[in-house]
């Protein structure tokens, strides 16, 4: 995943900051939170963004095999009748 450029980092911080007080925000990512500092590519803004995201957050970490792999391994149903 390509790190964010400066404009994208500032936009992300602005969105999170605007939504921070009293508004629900849902963020999904395949990138574990532990790798976000490197992805954000700016220690100061990464700290500010992650501080706002992690504060009062609820994290759901999914583990296990991909559902795509499980469903693609099943043979297709015969629909020729």
N, C-alpha and C positions, 0 to 999 in steps of 0.2 A: 504494500500500500504506500503510495507516495505521500510524503509529509505535506502538511498544509503550508501554503504560502502566507505571507504577512497579512494580506487583505482578508483571506479566509479565516485566519486565526482571530482577527479583530471582529469579523462578522459573527463568528461563533460565540465569542465572549459577549458581544452586544445582545444577541438573541437570548443567551442563558441569563444574562444580567436582567434584561427586561422581563423575563418570565419568572425570575427568582422568588418574588414575594407573593405568595398566595395563588399562584397559577400552576396547575399540574403540567408537567412536561415529560414526555416519554421519549427516551433515546435508546435505540437498539444498535448493537455493534457486534461484529464477529471478532473484533480486536479486543483482547483482554485489557482491562483498565491499567494494568501494570505496564503496558506498552504505549500508553497514550502520551507520556512525556516525550518519547522519541518521535512519535507521529506528529505531535504538535510542533516540535522542532524549535521551541523557544521556552527556556526554563521559567522565565517570569510569567509569561502568559499561560503556560501549561499549569503552573501553580494556581493562578487565578481561576482558570476554567475548571480545573479539577476540584478546587476547594468549593466552588459553587455547585458543581454537579454532585459531589459526594455528600455534602451537607444535607441532612434530612432525606437521604435517598433510600430507596428500596431496590436492592439488586437481586436479580434472578439469574443464576448462572446455570446454563444447560450443559449437561454432560452426556456423553454417549455417542453412539454411532449416528451418522447423518440419516435423517428420515428419507432423504432422496435415495440413498444407497439401499435402504431396506425396501422401499416400494419398487425400485427398479429391478430388484432381484426376483420379484414375484412374476410368474408367467402371466401374460395377458389373457383375459377371459375370452372364450370363443363366442363371437357374436355373429356367426355366419348363418344361423338358423332363421 
